[in-house]
Amino acid sequence: MKANYLIRYFAAAACLITSCSKQADEPLDNTNFVSLYGSKPFKGEAKGQRSMNGQVDYNWAGDAHIALIEPTADSVSLVFLADFGDEGEINFKIRGAYRDQNFQAGENDPKSSFSISSNNLTGTIVNVSQTMDFNGRFEREKAIVTMRVQFLEEVGAFRKNAVLNLNFDTSRDMETDDGEGCAMRLVPIWSPSGVTMGMVPDC
């Protein structure tokens, strides 16, 4: 099964957790979430695993990137990218609000939430097709995140009750680089109005 089958399911779930923002030209505090985790992207290894009834039937391995993009005075986009080579890639983007050193999305949706607080990442998204759970830890130079997706109905190559696990193990060295690490590229990204073209990091 090709990994690009996965892209739209992750992106569709991400549409559930968006937030408003202030004008992009307002100043940013230099001790906030963006200053801590923005700038140079996290890079490392991505692993994917599909299972049914507890039995693994497919694996992926590739490159992982985690980056903050499009910051304003009170919101930012958090992007997870898993590149599985010839099998495709996953671009998962969450827009949320930040305050001090914390990030929050989905506050107005009782079934969906996503937050990074005190270095801990947690989240749950529920829709008619799947339940998604997020766990992880964000530090200044290391970010480890797991995503678990249980399919509530058959969707493409995933049968009902199939489970997909994705793991991102990434890091960065802020002492030896000025923070420049990614150009931007235009790719299809799901949004509340459907599929649109959007910018994601090209690391």
C-alpha positions in Angstrom: 0.0 0.0 0.0 1.4 3.4 -1.0 2.0 6.0 1.7 0.4 8.7 -0.3 -2.9 7.0 0.4 -2.4 8.3 3.9 -1.9 12.0 3.1 -5.6 12.9 2.7 -6.7 11.2 5.9 -4.2 13.0 8.1 -4.9 16.3 6.4 -8.6 15.9 6.7 -8.3 15.4 10.4 -6.1 18.5 10.7 -8.9 20.6 9.2 -10.8 20.2 12.5 -8.3 22.2 14.5 -7.8 25.6 13.2 -7.8 29.0 15.0 -7.9 32.7 14.2 -4.8 34.9 14.3 -3.8 38.5 14.6 -2.0 40.4 11.9 1.3 38.9 10.8 3.2 42.1 11.2 2.6 42.4 15.0 5.8 41.8 17.1 6.6 38.4 18.6 7.8 37.9 22.1 11.3 36.4 22.2 10.6 34.0 25.0 7.5 32.3 23.6 6.6 29.0 21.9 7.7 30.2 18.5 11.1 31.3 19.8 11.7 28.0 21.6 10.7 25.6 18.8 10.7 27.6 15.6 13.6 28.6 13.3 15.7 25.5 12.6 13.5 22.4 11.9 13.8 19.1 13.7 15.0 16.3 11.5 15.3 12.5 12.0 13.5 9.3 11.3 9.9 8.5 10.5 8.4 5.0 10.9 5.0 3.8 10.0 3.2 0.5 10.8 -0.2 -0.8 9.8 -1.9 -3.5 11.9 -5.1 -5.5 12.1 -6.3 -7.4 15.1 -2.9 -6.8 16.7 -1.0 -8.2 13.7 1.3 -5.9 11.8 0.9 -6.3 8.0 2.8 -3.3 6.6 5.8 -1.1 7.5 7.3 2.1 6.3 10.6 3.9 7.1 11.9 7.2 5.9 12.9 10.8 6.8 11.0 12.9 9.3 10.9 16.7 9.7 9.0 18.8 12.2 8.8 22.5 11.7 6.9 25.7 12.8 5.8 27.9 9.9 3.6 31.0 9.3 3.9 32.5 12.8 1.9 35.6 13.8 1.7 37.3 17.2 -0.7 34.7 18.6 -0.8 31.6 16.3 1.5 29.4 14.3 1.3 26.3 12.0 3.0 23.1 13.2 3.9 20.7 10.4 4.9 17.0 10.5 6.4 15.6 7.4 7.2 11.9 6.8 9.0 11.2 3.5 8.8 7.5 2.6 10.6 7.8 -0.8 8.9 6.0 -3.7 5.9 5.2 -1.5 5.0 8.9 -1.0 4.9 11.3 1.9 2.6 12.5 4.6 2.1 16.3 5.2 0.2 16.9 8.4 -0.4 20.6 9.4 -2.0 21.9 12.5 -2.8 25.6 13.0 -3.1 26.6 16.6 -2.8 29.5 19.1 0.2 29.9 21.4 0.6 31.7 24.7 3.9 31.9 26.5 5.6 28.5 25.9 2.4 26.6 25.2 0.5 25.6 22.1 -3.2 24.9 21.9 -5.6 23.9 19.0 -9.2 22.7 18.9 -10.4 24.4 22.0 -13.9 24.9 20.6 -14.4 21.3 19.5 -15.4 18.9 22.3 -14.2 15.9 20.2 -10.8 17.3 19.2 -7.9 18.8 21.0 -4.2 19.2 20.5 -1.7 20.8 22.9 1.9 21.2 23.8 2.4 22.2 27.5 5.3 21.8 29.8 7.2 20.0 27.0 4.4 17.4 26.7 2.4 16.9 23.5 -1.1 15.3 23.7 -4.0 15.2 21.4 -7.2 13.4 20.3 -9.2 13.9 17.1 -12.5 12.0 16.5 -14.5 12.1 13.3 -16.8 9.6 11.5 -13.9 7.8 9.8 -11.2 7.5 12.5 -9.9 8.2 15.9 -6.5 9.8 16.2 -4.3 10.0 19.3 -1.1 12.0 19.7 1.6 11.7 22.3 5.1 13.1 22.5 7.6 15.4 24.0 9.0 18.7 22.7 12.3 20.0 24.0 14.6 22.7 22.6 16.7 20.3 20.6 14.6 17.1 20.5 11.0 16.2 19.5 9.6 12.7 19.7 6.0 12.2 18.6 3.7 9.2 18.1 0.4 9.2 16.2 -2.1 6.3 16.5 -5.0 6.1 14.1 -7.9 3.7 14.4 -10.2 3.5 11.4 -13.8 3.4 12.4 -14.9 2.4 8.9 -13.2 1.1 5.8 -11.3 3.8 4.0 -9.2 3.1 1.0 -6.5 0.5 1.8 -7.5 0.5 5.5 -10.2 -1.9 6.6 -12.5 -1.2 9.5 -10.7 -1.4 12.8 -7.3 -1.2 11.2 -4.7 0.7 13.1 -1.9 2.9 11.8 1.0 4.0 14.0 3.4 6.7 13.0 6.6 7.6 15.0 8.7 10.7 14.6 12.1 10.7 16.3 13.8 14.0 15.5 16.4 16.4 16.8 18.4 19.6 16.0 21.6 21.2 17.1 21.0 24.9 17.9 24.6 25.5 18.9 26.1 24.9 15.5 23.6 26.5 13.1 22.0 29.9 12.8 18.6 28.3 12.4 18.2 28.4 8.6 17.2 24.9 7.5 14.3 24.8 5.1 13.1 26.4 1.9 9.4 26.3 1.1 7.5 24.3 -1.6 4.0 24.3 -2.9 2.0 21.1 -2.4 -1.6 20.0 -2.1 -2.9 20.5 1.5 -6.4 19.9 2.8 -8.2 22.8 4.3 -11.8 23.3 5.7 -12.8 24.3 2.2 -11.3 21.3 0.5 -7.9 20.6 -1.1 -5.9 23.7 -1.8 -2.2 24.3 -2.7 -0.2 25.4 0.3 3.4 25.9 1.4 5.3 23.4 3.5 9.0 23.2 4.5 11.3 21.6 2.0 14.2 20.5 4.3 
